[in-house]
Amino acid sequence: MIKETELPEVIIGNPSLLQIGFSIMGFLFPSSIIFLICSSDWITRNDTETNLIWIIVSIFAFFALGSLFMLFSSKKVTLTNTELTISYPLIFYKRNIDFDDVYKVRETKYNIQGSQNFSTYDIYNGNKIIIELYNSKKIIVTSMEITNYTILAKNLKNITTSYFKLKSNYTNLKNSQGYGWLIFIIVLTFSLLFSLIQKKYFL
């Protein structure tokens, strides 16, 4: 019989709803703008105006593709006493990392900022953990993209030590920041989509 005080043999960080939400809305919103631009009857006087429209479309397409890339890069992190596994559920890829292949693990700040009227404001403030391998490759996991980040980060910092053993007696702080922006973007995106549907089928 397993006692409640015994340590678990695995800690899992699933893809965060915050990043998934930002990724999906970050794809839908610029895609809706592109559809609106391309479906409208623009009257252009010269090639300069036409080129300007295509530049705007290209910028929105860049953001849409970037968000789609972020969505498919969503990680699931699984840590046991002997192995670290990084999996990408949406592309069905999994990578097992042996602790002997890890050179160093460090943690730094992770911030996302926006700007308006020449001033900047914080959208998200968190941390990221950087896992450096002996083959000069790096794996970055942020507090925005996975759940259980605090517990995982504290354990990951010790995987290069000979005495490493999973510990779950850490306080896993719940980070609710960023969800206000996500709700705002969801409302904005679906309002735009509703307007496009009305325009296409009811006008």
Secondary structure, DSSP 8 states (H G I E B T S, - for coil): ---TTS--SEEEE-B-HHHHHHHHHHHHHHHHHHHHHHHS----SSHHHHHHHHHHHHHHHHHHHHHHHHHHT--EEEEESSEEEEEEGGGTEEEEEEGGGEEEEEEEEEEEEEEETTEEEEEEEEEEEEEEETTS-EEEEETTTBSSHHHHHHHHTTTTSTT------S------TTHHHHHHHHHHHHHHHHHHHHHHH--
